[in-house]
Amino acid sequence: MSLSSHEAVEFLSGTLEMPAVSSEDLKPTLPLLNHIIKHFQQIIPFQSVVACSLDDERRHLPSWSEIQQNLFAKYGGLCYSLNVFMKVLLESLGYEVVYVSADIARINDHVTVIVLNLRGAGSKDLVEVGCGYPTFQAFPLDFDDESPVYISGFLRHKFVKRENSIIWYHEPRQAYRPIDTSKLSPEGWFRYAEIKAFTPCDIRYFESSMTATYTVKEKNNFLLTPRAVVFESCKLVAIKGNNLLQKLKTGK
């Protein structure tokens, strides 16, 4: 899996519509990284519409060629497509990036990426564009026990370090969906995901769990109901089944 420097520039300037992009200007810096993440989430949807439209026998884990085509065409996809593409894109720009696994609904059901050594030797930054939540920046994971509380669009969230992983907590939003009270911390935060941030892995590690995500309805609600999320002008636009949810300028 790879992108040439020309393809990377084409994606940034053409697909993501980032202004004044040239290969000479693309140095692996934190401001550029945050700029890419923000533009990505405003343009590329997290969606299961394509997967839901396929007959059972045609469902499969997307190939790199399919991921490229879907991302350049602004079709988007699920976490595997979005975060895999982001890793390859960032590597083509000179960032040091690794895959890590996360558990959201099941063990190893999420692919995410971490950028290494960006803020200094040994630093780790979570880059997450494949979960359907507003994550408009890279999140440093080098705190001692608990991160600050971040406000990203409608989402208030934080990270808490465990011995071998990092727990990603969201502030509960019962207005949008019922809350599983078994996943609430004593302080009332919802345990959204456990990120194995200290255990880098190869893309082949995800083949079994991600193939199930794309092919087995019982393992993925996204195959039962078409969904799509994008953050146009950093405002939520989401579709679930026949329902449209949009955050207006009033904040509602």
Legacy VTK file of the C-alpha trace (Angstrom):
# vtk DataFile Version 3.0
C-alpha trace
ASCII
DATASET POLYDATA
POINTS 252 float
0.000 0.000 0.000
1.470 3.328 -1.017
0.804 6.731 -2.550
3.278 8.697 -4.626
4.019 12.300 -3.678
2.072 13.350 -6.777
-0.963 11.306 -5.679
-0.752 12.757 -2.168
-0.733 16.323 -3.501
-3.582 15.475 -5.872
-5.655 14.136 -2.979
-4.979 17.130 -0.734
-5.529 19.815 -3.349
-8.171 18.100 -5.475
-10.193 15.840 -3.210
-9.791 17.685 0.102
-9.746 21.091 -1.614
-6.852 22.352 0.491
-5.556 25.622 -0.997
-2.016 26.269 -2.237
-0.693 22.734 -1.799
2.584 21.742 -3.428
5.074 18.996 -2.670
7.668 21.606 -1.643
5.357 22.944 1.093
4.427 19.599 2.593
6.666 19.140 5.605
5.527 16.697 8.324
4.444 19.232 10.944
1.662 19.294 13.529
-0.164 22.265 11.928
-0.252 20.483 8.565
-1.462 17.274 10.213
-4.334 19.055 11.955
-5.188 20.860 8.721
-5.411 17.541 6.866
-7.566 15.924 9.572
-10.000 18.840 9.610
-10.375 18.964 5.824
-10.694 15.175 5.654
-13.629 15.110 8.060
-15.385 17.929 6.234
-15.149 16.181 2.844
-14.889 12.392 3.294
-17.920 10.656 4.846
-17.853 7.819 7.305
-20.521 5.675 5.692
-21.936 2.178 5.310
-24.256 2.969 2.397
-22.062 1.168 -0.140
-21.625 -1.898 2.086
-25.378 -2.094 2.729
-26.131 -1.864 -0.990
-24.177 -5.029 -1.809
-25.656 -8.505 -1.884
-24.297 -10.818 0.814
-22.125 -12.758 -1.625
-20.483 -9.553 -2.914
-19.490 -8.171 0.483
-15.757 -8.280 1.177
-12.891 -6.458 2.847
-11.949 -3.598 0.487
-8.657 -3.897 -1.376
-6.173 -1.029 -1.408
-7.191 -0.252 -4.992
-10.844 0.006 -3.948
-9.951 2.168 -0.947
-8.015 4.570 -3.178
-10.847 4.819 -5.697
-13.467 5.430 -3.015
-11.426 8.049 -1.185
-10.382 10.020 -4.267
-14.033 9.948 -5.388
-15.141 11.263 -1.952
-17.262 8.171 -1.315
-15.569 7.460 2.010
-16.264 4.231 3.873
-15.928 2.573 7.270
-12.987 2.765 9.691
-10.823 0.316 7.760
-10.972 2.335 4.548
-10.651 5.767 6.159
-7.902 5.130 8.690
-5.889 2.850 6.399
-5.918 5.543 3.729
-4.960 8.202 6.278
-1.939 6.166 7.412
-0.698 5.687 3.854
-1.314 9.352 3.024
0.603 10.579 6.063
3.505 8.222 5.392
3.749 9.583 1.847
4.131 13.055 3.399
6.979 11.975 5.676
5.148 11.254 8.936
6.040 8.205 11.011
2.773 6.312 11.464
1.701 2.951 12.901
-1.543 1.004 13.072
-3.029 0.123 16.445
-6.140 -1.838 17.273
-9.101 -0.667 19.323
-12.124 -2.338 20.874
-15.434 -0.486 20.510
-18.284 -3.010 20.359
-16.064 -6.106 20.061
-12.418 -7.115 20.365
-10.267 -5.657 17.565
-13.253 -4.199 15.714
-11.583 -0.872 14.958
-8.463 0.185 13.059
-6.857 3.456 14.064
-3.477 5.118 13.616
-0.860 6.848 15.738
1.743 9.333 14.555
5.091 8.899 16.288
7.821 11.371 17.271
5.978 14.448 15.963
6.133 16.627 19.081
9.468 15.180 20.146
11.292 11.882 20.525
8.892 9.200 21.717
5.715 11.258 21.351
2.454 9.626 20.256
-0.533 11.344 18.643
-3.845 9.648 17.912
-5.180 10.412 14.433
-8.774 9.225 14.111
-10.885 9.919 11.018
-12.837 6.670 10.873
-15.286 6.596 13.771
-18.023 9.004 12.726
-17.268 11.463 15.534
-15.775 14.958 15.154
-12.047 14.577 15.773
-10.621 17.629 14.058
-7.070 17.374 15.419
-4.337 14.983 16.472
-4.628 14.076 20.151
-1.383 13.739 22.156
-1.230 10.563 24.224
1.794 11.481 26.332
-0.120 12.597 29.430
0.594 10.961 32.797
-2.793 9.574 33.814
-5.578 11.524 32.144
-5.768 13.964 29.235
-7.514 17.324 29.315
-11.167 17.324 28.300
-11.467 18.117 24.595
-14.425 19.769 22.904
-14.639 18.699 19.263
-17.844 19.957 17.690
-20.712 18.420 19.689
-18.356 15.933 21.381
-16.783 16.365 24.826
-14.229 13.631 25.399
-11.029 12.649 27.160
-8.450 9.871 27.352
-7.407 7.879 30.429
-4.234 5.808 30.520
-4.277 2.206 31.677
-1.328 -0.166 32.024
-1.387 -1.440 28.436
-3.980 0.727 26.724
-5.824 4.027 26.667
-9.544 4.345 27.361
-11.379 6.897 25.239
-14.284 8.377 27.189
-17.144 10.395 25.709
-19.583 12.570 27.584
-22.932 10.725 27.350
-25.440 12.164 24.893
-28.700 10.378 25.643
-30.589 12.745 23.358
-29.122 10.870 20.389
-29.136 7.252 21.566
-29.632 5.155 24.711
-26.577 4.802 26.934
-25.233 1.409 28.017
-24.911 2.127 31.732
-22.461 -0.761 32.157
-19.936 1.330 30.223
-20.212 4.409 32.450
-17.275 5.398 34.650
-17.908 6.341 38.301
-17.793 9.977 37.146
-20.456 9.338 34.499
-18.284 9.252 31.358
-19.157 6.738 28.627
-16.399 4.265 27.776
-16.390 4.520 23.980
-13.243 2.591 23.079
-10.141 0.901 24.423
-7.144 1.783 22.251
-4.104 -0.520 22.295
-1.901 2.534 21.804
1.320 0.886 22.976
1.090 -2.160 20.701
1.685 -1.324 17.017
0.513 -3.957 14.564
0.679 -4.863 10.899
-2.321 -4.370 8.628
-2.608 -8.159 8.295
-3.495 -8.308 11.991
-6.937 -6.889 11.139
-7.806 -9.211 8.263
-10.047 -11.571 10.224
-11.872 -9.024 12.396
-12.320 -6.506 9.572
-13.503 -9.130 7.090
-16.209 -10.034 9.604
-17.102 -6.358 9.961
-17.683 -6.076 6.219
-19.416 -9.408 5.665
-21.243 -10.663 8.780
-24.421 -8.745 9.586
-24.576 -10.139 13.105
-21.212 -8.528 13.870
-21.923 -5.071 12.465
-25.021 -2.902 12.770
-23.650 -0.810 9.904
-24.623 -3.635 7.540
-28.201 -3.617 8.822
-28.945 0.100 8.478
-27.255 2.471 6.016
-25.457 5.287 7.815
-23.372 8.255 6.771
-21.635 11.002 8.740
-19.703 14.024 7.514
-18.874 17.366 9.122
-19.639 19.981 6.503
-18.066 23.263 7.675
-17.362 21.326 10.909
-21.119 20.872 11.486
-22.634 17.419 11.769
-24.634 16.019 8.869
-25.699 12.420 9.498
-28.048 9.872 7.978
-29.259 6.719 9.709
-31.801 4.739 7.769
-34.453 7.240 6.707
-33.504 9.834 9.326
-31.442 12.971 8.729
-29.639 14.674 11.610
-28.008 18.029 11.036
-26.410 20.425 13.489
-27.436 23.946 12.529
-25.590 27.216 13.119
-27.733 27.680 16.224
-26.014 24.620 17.688
-29.197 22.516 17.594
LINES 1 253
252 0 1 2 3 4 5 6 7 8 9 10 11 12 13 14 15 16 17 18 19 20 21 22 23 24 25 26 27 28 29 30 31 32 33 34 35 36 37 38 39 40 41 42 43 44 45 46 47 48 49 50 51 52 53 54 55 56 57 58 59 60 61 62 63 64 65 66 67 68 69 70 71 72 73 74 75 76 77 78 79 80 81 82 83 84 85 86 87 88 89 90 91 92 93 94 95 96 97 98 99 100 101 102 103 104 105 106 107 108 109 110 111 112 113 114 115 116 117 118 119 120 121 122 123 124 125 126 127 128 129 130 131 132 133 134 135 136 137 138 139 140 141 142 143 144 145 146 147 148 149 150 151 152 153 154 155 156 157 158 159 160 161 162 163 164 165 166 167 168 169 170 171 172 173 174 175 176 177 178 179 180 181 182 183 184 185 186 187 188 189 190 191 192 193 194 195 196 197 198 199 200 201 202 203 204 205 206 207 208 209 210 211 212 213 214 215 216 217 218 219 220 221 222 223 224 225 226 227 228 229 230 231 232 233 234 235 236 237 238 239 240 241 242 243 244 245 246 247 248 249 250 251
